[in-house]
């Protein structure tokens, strides 16, 4: 279907670049991953799609794209005979919900493990200094220091991680590993023997972070080795022109994931909405032992919440009833709708994937 390769601009250790690569490989879409010199590339990407973030995709016709969720949806619209979504509407909705959770919640813990620990920071700063800043006229050690400070100030310490909550954040990650181990010790993918959007979404935090960075990789090897089998299967599976391979009903071992989404992620999105509504740059969020006192606001994540609502509204009435019942069971429903009106910018993200209005987190805004 896609005879000429697309160009994928992104680092070889990038969260969302890895997610996009997994999608292209599963779909047998030819691509060439590359990086370009900074800061020239940053200025170019802002000119072409409005913002700078990894990855960018350039189509053979010269059009630039951004935002992995919307890019995947655009590519999926070109396939007529197969889908990365189960046919069952409930499972299909859960696919979108898990992808959103993978994109927006696990980013902060993944960045924490990379930049908090000496082994991770040394590995990542050394790699990125060579890969992204190789042409920049400064000593290598200065580039490494700049990258480590930038990432910590923007996405870890600067996004609510502190000495007071590190243990709770890492416990949250280990709980995810444990829940996924129970799933992947029984089957290859989230919904059976065929990869879905849920698997592609989760490849973001795992493929180029948790299963690559030294500290979380040790934990996975010792406590959840089936995750590595899942990643290997994801790398080597090519989706056929059929929907066979998905489970007929929602697997019971997904319950802990949905409980986490209902108990932590959607309440977090709700608190973010309040912050944006009242013009706050930071906000507090607490769920059980997890206490984040200074999370950055995200205008983009308000739009993510709207997208989940739109997905629900697109369902047939009977399917809406089934999804609503399931969401209530796991504490998701109330937080999905608690804010009747969302504080969105005018026409925010309407031009995605070819033009973006906002970056994922409110850094330097």
Order of alpha helices (4+ residues) and beta strands (2+ residues): beta-alpha-beta-alpha-beta-beta-alpha-alpha-alpha-alpha-alpha-alpha-alpha-alpha-alpha-alpha-alpha-beta-beta-alpha-alpha-alpha
